[in-house]
Amino acid sequence: MTVRTYVKSTLLASLVALALGGFLLHLRIHPFTHSPSKLIPFVSGLLSLVLVPLLFSFRKTLSYGYVLNGMLVILGTVAMAHFSISNWPKPVSVGAILLKTTLADIALLWGKFFVGKALFDLELYGYDRDQAKKGITCRYPNYGWWMVHLVVLSLVYYLGHLVWR
Amino acid sequence: MNKFRLFTRNWWVLHVIAIAFFFWLGHAVHLTIVP
């Protein structure tokens, strides 16, 4: 086994473990129903568990896996942040924000994003430790590109919530 | 269709789908789950 295969397998296992954890946590919190609030986490969890690792496994579909993984993380972040804002802890304190909101869940979800990012970068740029990082921050596949998508999609979600009642 | 035109078309299709989906989601999610 090469180091590349070993590292790739480890990162894939991490992706599956995080996805499984999120999927089972959602099932524990609320059962699957046809309501979008419950259907979306169920479908997203299934996609994260099955499709994302599959897409990440092959070089030809690596980019699709990377984009799908990131978009599912954005979706989860926006929806869980909405949930926390709707059920804001009272009285508000730093402890309450840290422990009684979905901040912890969102942090775990971003862990899944960073694992996907590491897997994508290692596969795309290779395993040369001396290779310099290139590319413009705000362009695909760098962090700025994700930041723009997170902000814009959050705004679109908020508009849908605000305008279309 | 050349590669650039195909990429441009796919880019638009993906963005329209993503924006429509998130707009619908903002409308559709009713937070009735109480922890």
N, CA and C atoms of all chains as a GROMACS GRO file, in nm:
protein
  600
    1MET      N    1   0.084  -0.120   0.000
    1MET     CA    2   0.000   0.000   0.000
    1MET      C    3   0.088   0.126   0.000
    2THR      N    4   0.055   0.221  -0.085
    2THR     CA    5   0.132   0.346  -0.089
    2THR      C    6   0.081   0.441   0.020
    3VAL      N    7   0.162   0.543   0.052
    3VAL     CA    8   0.120   0.642   0.152
    3VAL      C    9  -0.005   0.715   0.101
    4ARG      N   10  -0.008   0.739  -0.030
    4ARG     CA   11  -0.123   0.808  -0.089
    4ARG      C   12  -0.254   0.731  -0.065
    5THR      N   13  -0.252   0.602  -0.093
    5THR     CA   14  -0.371   0.518  -0.072
    5THR      C   15  -0.407   0.516   0.076
    6TYR      N   16  -0.304   0.509   0.161
    6TYR     CA   17  -0.325   0.502   0.306
    6TYR      C   18  -0.392   0.630   0.357
    7VAL      N   19  -0.337   0.746   0.314
    7VAL     CA   20  -0.393   0.875   0.360
    7VAL      C   21  -0.534   0.894   0.304
    8LYS      N   22  -0.552   0.859   0.177
    8LYS     CA   23  -0.684   0.873   0.114
    8LYS      C   24  -0.788   0.787   0.187
    9SER      N   25  -0.751   0.663   0.220
    9SER     CA   26  -0.843   0.574   0.291
    9SER      C   27  -0.877   0.629   0.428
   10THR      N   28  -0.776   0.685   0.496
   10THR     CA   29  -0.800   0.741   0.629
   10THR      C   30  -0.898   0.858   0.621
   11LEU      N   31  -0.876   0.946   0.523
   11LEU     CA   32  -0.965   1.062   0.509
   11LEU      C   33  -1.106   1.020   0.468
   12LEU      N   34  -1.115   0.918   0.381
   12LEU     CA   35  -1.247   0.868   0.341
   12LEU      C   36  -1.320   0.807   0.461
   13ALA      N   37  -1.245   0.734   0.544
   13ALA     CA   38  -1.305   0.674   0.664
   13ALA      C   39  -1.355   0.784   0.758
   14SER      N   40  -1.278   0.893   0.767
   14SER     CA   41  -1.317   1.006   0.851
   14SER      C   42  -1.446   1.070   0.799
   15LEU      N   43  -1.453   1.086   0.666
   15LEU     CA   44  -1.574   1.143   0.604
   15LEU      C   45  -1.696   1.057   0.635
   16VAL      N   46  -1.681   0.925   0.619
   16VAL     CA   47  -1.793   0.833   0.644
   16VAL      C   48  -1.832   0.837   0.791
   17ALA      N   49  -1.732   0.838   0.881
   17ALA     CA   50  -1.762   0.839   1.025
   17ALA      C   51  -1.838   0.966   1.064
   18LEU      N   52  -1.793   1.081   1.013
   18LEU     CA   53  -1.861   1.207   1.044
   18LEU      C   54  -2.002   1.209   0.987
   19ALA      N   55  -2.017   1.158   0.863
   19ALA     CA   56  -2.150   1.155   0.800
   19ALA      C   57  -2.243   1.062   0.877
   20LEU      N   58  -2.190   0.946   0.918
   20LEU     CA   59  -2.272   0.850   0.992
   20LEU      C   60  -2.316   0.910   1.126
   21GLY      N   61  -2.221   0.977   1.192
   21GLY     CA   62  -2.254   1.042   1.320
   21GLY      C   63  -2.365   1.144   1.303
   22GLY      N   64  -2.354   1.229   1.202
   22GLY     CA   65  -2.455   1.331   1.176
   22GLY      C   66  -2.590   1.270   1.142
   23PHE      N   67  -2.586   1.167   1.058
   23PHE     CA   68  -2.710   1.101   1.014
   23PHE      C   69  -2.783   1.039   1.134
   24LEU      N   70  -2.707   0.967   1.219
   24LEU     CA   71  -2.769   0.901   1.334
   24LEU      C   72  -2.816   1.002   1.439
   25LEU      N   73  -2.739   1.110   1.456
   25LEU     CA   74  -2.782   1.215   1.549
   25LEU      C   75  -2.916   1.274   1.506
   26HIS      N   76  -2.930   1.299   1.374
   26HIS     CA   77  -3.056   1.354   1.323
   26HIS      C   78  -3.171   1.256   1.346
   27LEU      N   79  -3.144   1.127   1.321
   27LEU     CA   80  -3.249   1.027   1.342
   27LEU      C   81  -3.290   1.021   1.489
   28ARG      N   82  -3.192   1.043   1.577
   28ARG     CA   83  -3.222   1.038   1.721
   28ARG      C   84  -3.305   1.159   1.763
   29ILE      N   85  -3.273   1.275   1.707
   29ILE     CA   86  -3.342   1.398   1.746
   29ILE      C   87  -3.485   1.401   1.692
   30HIS      N   88  -3.500   1.366   1.565
   30HIS     CA   89  -3.635   1.368   1.506
   30HIS      C   90  -3.648   1.259   1.401
   31PRO      N   91  -3.759   1.183   1.405
   31PRO     CA   92  -3.777   1.076   1.307
   31PRO      C   93  -3.801   1.131   1.168
   32PHE      N   94  -3.778   1.048   1.071
   32PHE     CA   95  -3.795   1.086   0.930
   32PHE      C   96  -3.944   1.103   0.897
   33THR      N   97  -3.982   1.220   0.844
   33THR     CA   98  -4.119   1.241   0.796
   33THR      C   99  -4.111   1.316   0.663
   34HIS      N  100  -4.229   1.349   0.608
   34HIS     CA  101  -4.230   1.419   0.480
   34HIS      C  102  -4.210   1.570   0.495
   35SER      N  103  -4.208   1.620   0.618
   35SER     CA  104  -4.185   1.763   0.638
   35SER      C  105  -4.043   1.799   0.594
   36PRO      N  106  -4.027   1.908   0.515
   36PRO     CA  107  -3.892   1.944   0.466
   36PRO      C  108  -3.791   1.959   0.579
   37SER      N  109  -3.837   2.007   0.699
   37SER     CA  110  -3.744   2.025   0.811
   37SER      C  111  -3.680   1.893   0.852
   38LYS      N  112  -3.749   1.781   0.823
   38LYS     CA  113  -3.697   1.651   0.864
   38LYS      C  114  -3.650   1.569   0.746
   39LEU      N  115  -3.711   1.594   0.632
   39LEU     CA  116  -3.674   1.520   0.510
   39LEU      C  117  -3.536   1.563   0.460
   40ILE      N  118  -3.510   1.695   0.463
   40ILE     CA  119  -3.382   1.747   0.412
   40ILE      C  120  -3.262   1.690   0.489
   41PRO      N  121  -3.264   1.690   0.625
   41PRO     CA  122  -3.150   1.630   0.696
   41PRO      C  123  -3.134   1.481   0.665
   42PHE      N  124  -3.247   1.412   0.646
   42PHE     CA  125  -3.241   1.269   0.617
   42PHE      C  126  -3.175   1.244   0.481
   43VAL      N  127  -3.222   1.316   0.379
   43VAL     CA  128  -3.166   1.299   0.244
   43VAL      C  129  -3.020   1.345   0.240
   44SER      N  130  -2.991   1.460   0.303
   44SER     CA  131  -2.853   1.510   0.307
   44SER      C  132  -2.761   1.410   0.375
   45GLY      N  133  -2.810   1.351   0.484
   45GLY     CA  134  -2.730   1.251   0.556
   45GLY      C  135  -2.700   1.130   0.470
   46LEU      N  136  -2.803   1.085   0.398
   46LEU     CA  137  -2.784   0.969   0.309
   46LEU      C  138  -2.683   1.000   0.199
   47LEU      N  139  -2.696   1.120   0.140
   47LEU     CA  140  -2.602   1.161   0.034
   47LEU      C  141  -2.459   1.168   0.089
   48SER      N  142  -2.446   1.224   0.210
   48SER     CA  143  -2.312   1.237   0.272
   48SER      C  144  -2.252   1.101   0.303
   49LEU      N  145  -2.340   1.009   0.338
   49LEU     CA  146  -2.293   0.877   0.380
   49LEU      C  147  -2.256   0.788   0.262
   50VAL      N  148  -2.332   0.798   0.153
   50VAL     CA  149  -2.313   0.705   0.042
   50VAL      C  150  -2.248   0.772  -0.080
   51LEU      N  151  -2.314   0.879  -0.129
   51LEU     CA  152  -2.270   0.936  -0.256
   51LEU      C  153  -2.137   1.012  -0.247
   52VAL      N  154  -2.123   1.095  -0.142
   52VAL     CA  155  -2.001   1.177  -0.130
   52VAL      C  156  -1.874   1.091  -0.123
   53PRO      N  157  -1.868   0.989  -0.034
   53PRO     CA  158  -1.746   0.905  -0.033
   53PRO      C  159  -1.723   0.833  -0.166
   54LEU      N  160  -1.833   0.794  -0.232
   54LEU     CA  161  -1.819   0.727  -0.362
   54LEU      C  162  -1.757   0.821  -0.465
   55LEU      N  163  -1.808   0.944  -0.470
   55LEU     CA  164  -1.756   1.042  -0.566
   55LEU      C  165  -1.610   1.077  -0.534
   56PHE      N  166  -1.578   1.082  -0.405
   56PHE     CA  167  -1.440   1.114  -0.365
   56PHE      C  168  -1.343   0.999  -0.398
   57SER      N  169  -1.398   0.880  -0.418
   57SER     CA  170  -1.311   0.763  -0.437
   57SER      C  171  -1.243   0.760  -0.574
   58PHE      N  172  -1.304   0.822  -0.673
   58PHE     CA  173  -1.250   0.816  -0.809
   58PHE      C  174  -1.203   0.953  -0.855
   59ARG      N  175  -1.090   0.956  -0.921
   59ARG     CA  176  -1.032   1.083  -0.964
   59ARG      C  177  -1.124   1.158  -1.060
   60LYS      N  178  -1.196   1.083  -1.143
   60LYS     CA  179  -1.285   1.145  -1.242
   60LYS      C  180  -1.402   1.219  -1.177
   61THR      N  181  -1.445   1.171  -1.062
   61THR     CA  182  -1.562   1.231  -0.996
   61THR      C  183  -1.524   1.309  -0.870
   62LEU      N  184  -1.394   1.328  -0.850
   62LEU     CA  185  -1.343   1.395  -0.730
   62LEU      C  186  -1.405   1.535  -0.711
   63SER      N  187  -1.409   1.614  -0.819
   63SER     CA  188  -1.462   1.750  -0.810
   63SER      C  189  -1.610   1.750  -0.771
   64TYR      N  190  -1.685   1.653  -0.824
   64TYR     CA  191  -1.828   1.645  -0.791
   64TYR      C  192  -1.845   1.616  -0.642
   65GLY      N  193  -1.762   1.526  -0.591
   65GLY     CA  194  -1.766   1.493  -0.448
   65GLY      C  195  -1.732   1.614  -0.364
   66TYR      N  196  -1.631   1.688  -0.406
   66TYR     CA  197  -1.586   1.807  -0.334
   66TYR      C  198  -1.696   1.913  -0.328
   67VAL      N  199  -1.759   1.939  -0.443
   67VAL     CA  200  -1.864   2.041  -0.448
   67VAL      C  201  -1.988   1.994  -0.370
   68LEU      N  202  -2.027   1.868  -0.389
   68LEU     CA  203  -2.146   1.817  -0.318
   68LEU      C  204  -2.123   1.821  -0.166
   69ASN      N  205  -2.005   1.778  -0.123
   69ASN     CA  206  -1.973   1.780   0.020
   69ASN      C  207  -1.982   1.922   0.076
   70GLY      N  208  -1.922   2.017   0.006
   70GLY     CA  209  -1.924   2.156   0.052
   70GLY      C  210  -2.065   2.214   0.052
   71MET      N  211  -2.143   2.182  -0.052
   71MET     CA  212  -2.280   2.236  -0.060
   71MET      C  213  -2.368   2.177   0.051
   72LEU      N  214  -2.346   2.050   0.084
   72LEU     CA  215  -2.423   1.988   0.193
   72LEU      C  216  -2.386   2.052   0.327
   73VAL      N  217  -2.258   2.088   0.341
   73VAL     CA  218  -2.214   2.155   0.464
   73VAL      C  219  -2.279   2.294   0.474
   74ILE      N  220  -2.283   2.366   0.362
   74ILE     CA  221  -2.348   2.498   0.361
   74ILE      C  222  -2.496   2.483   0.395
   75LEU      N  223  -2.561   2.385   0.333
   75LEU     CA  224  -2.703   2.359   0.358
   75LEU      C  225  -2.727   2.332   0.508
   76GLY      N  226  -2.646   2.245   0.565
   76GLY     CA  227  -2.660   2.211   0.707
   76GLY      C  228  -2.633   2.332   0.796
   77THR      N  229  -2.532   2.410   0.761
   77THR     CA  230  -2.498   2.528   0.841
   77THR      C  231  -2.614   2.628   0.842
   78VAL      N  232  -2.668   2.656   0.723
   78VAL     CA  233  -2.776   2.754   0.712
   78VAL      C  234  -2.900   2.705   0.788
   79ALA      N  235  -2.937   2.578   0.767
   79ALA     CA  236  -3.058   2.525   0.830
   79ALA      C  237  -3.043   2.517   0.982
   80MET      N  238  -2.926   2.474   1.030
   80MET     CA  239  -2.908   2.461   1.175
   80MET      C  240  -2.894   2.598   1.242
   81ALA      N  241  -2.832   2.693   1.171
   81ALA     CA  242  -2.824   2.829   1.225
   81ALA      C  243  -2.964   2.888   1.235
   82HIS      N  244  -3.049   2.863   1.134
   82HIS     CA  245  -3.188   2.908   1.136
   82HIS      C  246  -3.261   2.850   1.257
   83PHE      N  247  -3.238   2.722   1.280
   83PHE     CA  248  -3.301   2.654   1.394
   83PHE      C  249  -3.261   2.721   1.526
   84SER      N  250  -3.131   2.750   1.539
   84SER     CA  251  -3.083   2.811   1.664
   84SER      C  252  -3.137   2.952   1.682
   85ILE      N  253  -3.144   3.026   1.571
   85ILE     CA  254  -3.195   3.164   1.580
   85ILE      C  255  -3.344   3.161   1.620
   86SER      N  256  -3.417   3.062   1.566
   86SER     CA  257  -3.560   3.050   1.599
   86SER      C  258  -3.581   3.005   1.744
   87ASN      N  259  -3.485   2.928   1.795
   87ASN     CA  260  -3.497   2.880   1.933
   87ASN      C  261  -3.383   2.937   2.017
   88TRP      N  262  -3.368   3.068   2.011
   88TRP     CA  263  -3.255   3.135   2.076
   88TRP      C  264  -3.264   3.117   2.229
   89PRO      N  265  -3.153   3.080   2.294
   89PRO     CA  266  -3.160   3.054   2.439
   89PRO      C  267  -3.190   3.181   2.519
   90LYS      N  268  -3.273   3.162   2.621
   90LYS     CA  269  -3.307   3.275   2.709
   90LYS      C  270  -3.283   3.231   2.852
   91PRO      N  271  -3.210   3.306   2.932
   91PRO     CA  272  -3.139   3.430   2.900
   91PRO      C  273  -3.013   3.401   2.820
   92VAL      N  274  -2.973   3.500   2.739
   92VAL     CA  275  -2.856   3.481   2.652
   92VAL      C  276  -2.727   3.499   2.734
   93SER      N  277  -2.638   3.405   2.717
   93SER     CA  278  -2.504   3.418   2.779
   93SER      C  279  -2.407   3.344   2.688
   94VAL      N  280  -2.279   3.365   2.712
   94VAL     CA  281  -2.178   3.298   2.629
   94VAL      C  282  -2.194   3.146   2.643
   95GLY      N  283  -2.214   3.102   2.767
   95GLY     CA  284  -2.232   2.959   2.794
   95GLY      C  285  -2.352   2.902   2.720
   96ALA      N  286  -2.463   2.979   2.721
   96ALA     CA  287  -2.585   2.932   2.655
   96ALA      C  288  -2.564   2.923   2.504
   97ILE      N  289  -2.493   3.022   2.447
   97ILE     CA  290  -2.468   3.021   2.302
   97ILE      C  291  -2.378   2.902   2.267
   98LEU      N  292  -2.280   2.874   2.354
   98LEU     CA  293  -2.188   2.763   2.325
   98LEU      C  294  -2.256   2.627   2.342
   99LEU      N  295  -2.342   2.616   2.443
   99LEU     CA  296  -2.393   2.482   2.478
   99LEU      C  297  -2.540   2.458   2.443
  100LYS      N  298  -2.618   2.566   2.423
  100LYS     CA  299  -2.761   2.546   2.399
  100LYS      C  300  -2.805   2.588   2.260
  101THR      N  301  -2.710   2.602   2.169
  101THR     CA  302  -2.744   2.628   2.029
  101THR      C  303  -2.685   2.513   1.945
  102THR      N  304  -2.699   2.524   1.815
  102THR     CA  305  -2.643   2.419   1.728
  102THR      C  306  -2.499   2.451   1.685
  103LEU      N  307  -2.432   2.539   1.761
  103LEU     CA  308  -2.294   2.577   1.728
  103LEU      C  309  -2.203   2.453   1.722
  104ALA      N  310  -2.219   2.363   1.820
  104ALA     CA  311  -2.136   2.242   1.824
  104ALA      C  312  -2.160   2.155   1.700
  105ASP      N  313  -2.288   2.143   1.662
  105ASP     CA  314  -2.321   2.060   1.545
  105ASP      C  315  -2.263   2.122   1.417
  106ILE      N  316  -2.272   2.256   1.410
  106ILE     CA  317  -2.219   2.327   1.292
  106ILE      C  318  -2.066   2.309   1.286
  107ALA      N  319  -2.000   2.315   1.403
  107ALA     CA  320  -1.854   2.296   1.408
  107ALA      C  321  -1.816   2.156   1.358
  108LEU      N  322  -1.892   2.055   1.402
  108LEU     CA  323  -1.865   1.918   1.356
  108LEU      C  324  -1.885   1.906   1.205
  109LEU      N  325  -1.990   1.973   1.157
  109LEU     CA  326  -2.019   1.969   1.013
  109LEU      C  327  -1.905   2.030   0.933
  110TRP      N  328  -1.848   2.139   0.985
  110TRP     CA  329  -1.735   2.202   0.914
  110TRP      C  330  -1.610   2.113   0.921
  111GLY      N  331  -1.604   2.029   1.024
  111GLY     CA  332  -1.496   1.928   1.028
  111GLY      C  333  -1.504   1.840   0.905
  112LYS      N  334  -1.627   1.804   0.868
  112LYS     CA  335  -1.648   1.720   0.749
  112LYS      C  336  -1.605   1.795   0.622
  113PHE      N  337  -1.632   1.924   0.621
  113PHE     CA  338  -1.590   2.005   0.506
  113PHE      C  339  -1.438   2.004   0.492
  114PHE      N  340  -1.369   2.026   0.604
  114PHE     CA  341  -1.221   2.035   0.598
  114PHE      C  342  -1.158   1.900   0.562
  115VAL      N  343  -1.220   1.791   0.605
  115VAL     CA  344  -1.169   1.659   0.566
  115VAL      C  345  -1.182   1.644   0.414
  116GLY      N  346  -1.297   1.685   0.361
  116GLY     CA  347  -1.319   1.680   0.215
  116GLY      C  348  -1.220   1.768   0.141
  117LYS      N  349  -1.193   1.884   0.199
  117LYS     CA  350  -1.099   1.979   0.136
  117LYS      C  351  -0.958   1.919   0.132
  118ALA      N  352  -0.917   1.858   0.244
  118ALA     CA  353  -0.785   1.795   0.251
  118ALA      C  354  -0.774   1.682   0.149
  119LEU      N  355  -0.879   1.602   0.141
  119LEU     CA  356  -0.880   1.490   0.047
  119LEU      C  357  -0.870   1.539  -0.098
  120PHE      N  358  -0.947   1.643  -0.127
  120PHE     CA  359  -0.949   1.701  -0.261
  120PHE      C  360  -0.811   1.760  -0.296
  121ASP      N  361  -0.756   1.839  -0.205
  121ASP     CA  362  -0.627   1.904  -0.231
  121ASP      C  363  -0.514   1.802  -0.247
  122LEU      N  364  -0.515   1.701  -0.161
  122LEU     CA  365  -0.410   1.599  -0.170
  122LEU      C  366  -0.418   1.523  -0.302
  123GLU      N  367  -0.542   1.495  -0.345
  123GLU     CA  368  -0.558   1.423  -0.471
  123GLU      C  369  -0.526   1.511  -0.591
  124LEU      N  370  -0.565   1.638  -0.581
  124LEU     CA  371  -0.549   1.729  -0.696
  124LEU      C  372  -0.405   1.778  -0.711
  125TYR      N  373  -0.345   1.819  -0.598
  125TYR     CA  374  -0.213   1.881  -0.606
  125TYR      C  375  -0.099   1.783  -0.579
  126GLY      N  376  -0.134   1.663  -0.535
  126GLY     CA  377  -0.029   1.565  -0.509
  126GLY      C  378   0.020   1.569  -0.368
  127TYR      N  379   0.119   1.486  -0.340
  127TYR     CA  380   0.165   1.468  -0.204
  127TYR      C  381   0.307   1.522  -0.185
  128ASP      N  382   0.347   1.615  -0.274
  128ASP     CA  383   0.480   1.674  -0.264
  128ASP      C  384   0.483   1.777  -0.152
  129ARG      N  385   0.562   1.753  -0.047
  129ARG     CA  386   0.560   1.841   0.070
  129ARG      C  387   0.621   1.978   0.042
  130ASP      N  388   0.699   1.989  -0.067
  130ASP     CA  389   0.765   2.117  -0.097
  130ASP      C  390   0.689   2.201  -0.200
  131GLN      N  391   0.579   2.148  -0.250
  131GLN     CA  392   0.504   2.221  -0.353
  131GLN      C  393   0.434   2.343  -0.294
  132ALA      N  394   0.451   2.459  -0.360
  132ALA     CA  395   0.388   2.581  -0.310
  132ALA      C  396   0.239   2.581  -0.344
  133LYS      N  397   0.160   2.641  -0.255
  133LYS     CA  398   0.015   2.650  -0.278
  133LYS      C  399  -0.010   2.764  -0.377
  134LYS      N  400  -0.087   2.733  -0.481
  134LYS     CA  401  -0.115   2.836  -0.583
  134LYS      C  402  -0.265   2.863  -0.590
  135GLY      N  403  -0.303   2.964  -0.669
  135GLY     CA  404  -0.444   2.990  -0.693
  135GLY      C  405  -0.493   3.114  -0.621
  136ILE      N  406  -0.597   3.177  -0.679
  136ILE     CA  407  -0.656   3.299  -0.621
  136ILE      C  408  -0.760   3.256  -0.517
  137THR      N  409  -0.756   3.323  -0.400
  137THR     CA  410  -0.840   3.282  -0.287
  137THR      C  411  -0.989   3.276  -0.321
  138CYS      N  412  -1.038   3.375  -0.396
  138CYS     CA  413  -1.183   3.380  -0.418
  138CYS      C  414  -1.228   3.291  -0.535
  139ARG      N  415  -1.135   3.221  -0.599
  139ARG     CA  416  -1.173   3.136  -0.712
  139ARG      C  417  -1.178   2.989  -0.668
  140TYR      N  418  -1.260   2.911  -0.741
  140TYR     CA  419  -1.268   2.767  -0.716
  140TYR      C  420  -1.130   2.705  -0.733
  141PRO      N  421  -1.085   2.612  -0.648
  141PRO     CA  422  -1.156   2.546  -0.536
  141PRO      C  423  -1.113   2.598  -0.400
  142ASN      N  424  -1.078   2.728  -0.390
  142ASN     CA  425  -1.021   2.778  -0.264
  142ASN      C  426  -1.127   2.825  -0.165
  143TYR      N  427  -1.082   2.861  -0.043
  143TYR     CA  428  -1.175   2.893   0.065
  143TYR      C  429  -1.264   3.014   0.036
  144GLY      N  430  -1.208   3.115  -0.032
  144GLY     CA  431  -1.286   3.234  -0.062
  144GLY      C  432  -1.409   3.201  -0.146
  145TRP      N  433  -1.393   3.109  -0.237
  145TRP     CA  434  -1.505   3.065  -0.323
  145TRP      C  435  -1.618   3.007  -0.237
  146TRP      N  436  -1.580   2.929  -0.136
  146TRP     CA  437  -1.680   2.871  -0.046
  146TRP      C  438  -1.745   2.979   0.039
  147MET      N  439  -1.664   3.076   0.082
  147MET     CA  440  -1.716   3.185   0.164
  147MET      C  441  -1.823   3.262   0.087
  148VAL      N  442  -1.794   3.292  -0.041
  148VAL     CA  443  -1.891   3.364  -0.125
  148VAL      C  444  -2.020   3.282  -0.136
  149HIS      N  445  -2.008   3.153  -0.158
  149HIS     CA  446  -2.126   3.067  -0.172
  149HIS      C  447  -2.205   3.057  -0.041
  150LEU      N  448  -2.132   3.052   0.070
  150LEU     CA  449  -2.200   3.046   0.201
  150LEU      C  450  -2.283   3.173   0.223
  151VAL      N  451  -2.222   3.288   0.196
  151VAL     CA  452  -2.291   3.415   0.219
  151VAL      C  453  -2.410   3.430   0.125
  152VAL      N  454  -2.387   3.405  -0.005
  152VAL     CA  455  -2.495   3.426  -0.103
  152VAL      C  456  -2.610   3.327  -0.080
  153LEU      N  457  -2.580   3.201  -0.056
  153LEU     CA  458  -2.688   3.103  -0.036
  153LEU      C  459  -2.764   3.128   0.095
  154SER      N  460  -2.692   3.180   0.197
  154SER     CA  461  -2.762   3.217   0.322
  154SER      C  462  -2.861   3.330   0.294
  155LEU      N  463  -2.818   3.427   0.215
  155LEU     CA  464  -2.906   3.539   0.180
  155LEU      C  465  -3.027   3.491   0.100
  156VAL      N  466  -3.004   3.399   0.005
  156VAL     CA  467  -3.114   3.347  -0.076
  156VAL      C  468  -3.214   3.272   0.013
  157TYR      N  469  -3.161   3.191   0.106
  157TYR     CA  470  -3.246   3.118   0.201
  157TYR      C  471  -3.328   3.216   0.285
  158TYR      N  472  -3.262   3.320   0.334
  158TYR     CA  473  -3.329   3.421   0.417
  158TYR      C  474  -3.437   3.493   0.337
  159LEU      N  475  -3.406   3.524   0.211
  159LEU     CA  476  -3.506   3.589   0.124
  159LEU      C  477  -3.628   3.499   0.105
  160GLY      N  478  -3.603   3.370   0.082
  160GLY     CA  479  -3.713   3.274   0.066
  160GLY      C  480  -3.799   3.269   0.190
  161HIS      N  481  -3.733   3.278   0.307
  161HIS     CA  482  -3.805   3.272   0.434
  161HIS      C  483  -3.886   3.400   0.456
  162LEU      N  484  -3.828   3.511   0.412
  162LEU     CA  485  -3.886   3.643   0.437
  162LEU      C  486  -3.998   3.676   0.338
  163VAL      N  487  -3.972   3.649   0.210
  163VAL     CA  488  -4.062   3.695   0.104
  163VAL      C  489  -4.174   3.596   0.077
  164TRP      N  490  -4.140   3.465   0.071
  164TRP     CA  491  -4.236   3.362   0.029
  164TRP      C  492  -4.290   3.292   0.153
  165ARG      N  493  -4.398   3.344   0.208
  165ARG     CA  494  -4.453   3.285   0.331
  165ARG      C  495  -4.576   3.202   0.305
  166MET      N  496  -2.148   2.162  -2.965
  166MET     CA  497  -2.123   2.267  -2.865
  166MET      C  498  -1.979   2.255  -2.813
  167ASN      N  499  -1.905   2.368  -2.818
  167ASN     CA  500  -1.766   2.356  -2.771
  167ASN      C  501  -1.762   2.354  -2.618
  168LYS      N  502  -1.642   2.324  -2.565
  168LYS     CA  503  -1.627   2.300  -2.420
  168LYS      C  504  -1.664   2.421  -2.337
  169PHE      N  505  -1.626   2.540  -2.385
  169PHE     CA  506  -1.652   2.662  -2.307
  169PHE      C  507  -1.802   2.690  -2.298
  170ARG      N  508  -1.871   2.673  -2.412
  170ARG     CA  509  -2.017   2.697  -2.413
  170ARG      C  510  -2.090   2.596  -2.325
  171LEU      N  511  -2.042   2.474  -2.329
  171LEU     CA  512  -2.101   2.369  -2.246
  171LEU      C  513  -2.082   2.400  -2.098
  172PHE      N  514  -1.960   2.446  -2.064
  172PHE     CA  515  -1.929   2.482  -1.926
  172PHE      C  516  -2.019   2.598  -1.881
  173THR      N  517  -2.032   2.700  -1.969
  173THR     CA  518  -2.115   2.817  -1.936
  173THR      C  519  -2.260   2.776  -1.912
  174ARG      N  520  -2.311   2.690  -2.001
  174ARG     CA  521  -2.450   2.645  -1.986
  174ARG      C  522  -2.468   2.568  -1.854
  175ASN      N  523  -2.375   2.477  -1.828
  175ASN     CA  524  -2.384   2.399  -1.704
  175ASN      C  525  -2.372   2.488  -1.581
  176TRP      N  526  -2.286   2.589  -1.590
  176TRP     CA  527  -2.268   2.684  -1.480
  176TRP      C  528  -2.401   2.753  -1.448
  177TRP      N  529  -2.469   2.801  -1.551
  177TRP     CA  530  -2.598   2.868  -1.531
  177TRP      C  531  -2.703   2.772  -1.476
  178VAL      N  532  -2.709   2.652  -1.533
  178VAL     CA  533  -2.808   2.553  -1.488
  178VAL      C  534  -2.788   2.523  -1.339
  179LEU      N  535  -2.663   2.499  -1.299
  179LEU     CA  536  -2.633   2.467  -1.158
  179LEU      C  537  -2.671   2.583  -1.066
  180HIS      N  538  -2.638   2.706  -1.107
  180HIS     CA  539  -2.667   2.820  -1.022
  180HIS      C  540  -2.816   2.847  -1.009
  181VAL      N  541  -2.889   2.830  -1.118
  181VAL     CA  542  -3.035   2.850  -1.112
  181VAL      C  543  -3.097   2.745  -1.019
  182ILE      N  544  -3.052   2.619  -1.033
  182ILE     CA  545  -3.105   2.512  -0.948
  182ILE      C  546  -3.072   2.541  -0.800
  183ALA      N  547  -2.946   2.579  -0.772
  183ALA     CA  548  -2.904   2.603  -0.633
  183ALA      C  549  -2.982   2.719  -0.572
  184ILE      N  550  -2.997   2.828  -0.648
  184ILE     CA  551  -3.068   2.945  -0.594
  184ILE      C  552  -3.216   2.913  -0.573
  185ALA      N  553  -3.276   2.844  -0.671
  185ALA     CA  554  -3.418   2.808  -0.657
  185ALA      C  555  -3.436   2.715  -0.536
  186PHE      N  556  -3.345   2.621  -0.518
  186PHE     CA  557  -3.356   2.526  -0.408
  186PHE      C  558  -3.345   2.596  -0.272
  187PHE      N  559  -3.246   2.683  -0.256
  187PHE     CA  560  -3.228   2.751  -0.127
  187PHE      C  561  -3.342   2.849  -0.100
  188PHE      N  562  -3.395   2.911  -0.207
  188PHE     CA  563  -3.509   3.002  -0.191
  188PHE      C  564  -3.631   2.923  -0.144
  189TRP      N  565  -3.654   2.808  -0.208
  189TRP     CA  566  -3.766   2.721  -0.169
  189TRP      C  567  -3.746   2.671  -0.026
  190LEU      N  568  -3.623   2.634   0.009
  190LEU     CA  569  -3.595   2.581   0.142
  190LEU      C  570  -3.626   2.684   0.250
  191GLY      N  571  -3.588   2.809   0.224
  191GLY     CA  572  -3.618   2.917   0.319
  191GLY      C  573  -3.768   2.928   0.342
  192HIS      N  574  -3.844   2.905   0.237
  192HIS     CA  575  -3.989   2.909   0.248
  192HIS      C  576  -4.044   2.784   0.317
  193ALA      N  577  -3.985   2.668   0.283
  193ALA     CA  578  -4.046   2.540   0.323
  193ALA      C  579  -4.014   2.497   0.466
  194VAL      N  580  -3.898   2.540   0.518
  194VAL     CA  581  -3.859   2.492   0.651
  194VAL      C  582  -3.940   2.564   0.759
  195HIS      N  583  -4.022   2.487   0.827
  195HIS     CA  584  -4.097   2.542   0.940
  195HIS      C  585  -4.040   2.479   1.065
  196LEU      N  586  -3.986   2.563   1.150
  196LEU     CA  587  -3.913   2.508   1.264
  196LEU      C  588  -4.007   2.478   1.379
  197THR      N  589  -4.065   2.360   1.370
  197THR     CA  590  -4.159   2.317   1.473
  197THR      C  591  -4.092   2.222   1.572
  198ILE      N  592  -3.962   2.194   1.547
  198ILE     CA  593  -3.891   2.100   1.634
  198ILE      C  594  -3.851   2.174   1.760
  199VAL      N  595  -3.896   2.130   1.874
  199VAL     CA  596  -3.857   2.194   1.999
  199VAL      C  597  -3.765   2.098   2.073
  200PRO      N  598  -3.641   2.142   2.102
  200PRO     CA  599  -3.547   2.051   2.169
  200PRO      C  600  -3.588   2.021   2.312
   0.00000   0.00000   0.00000
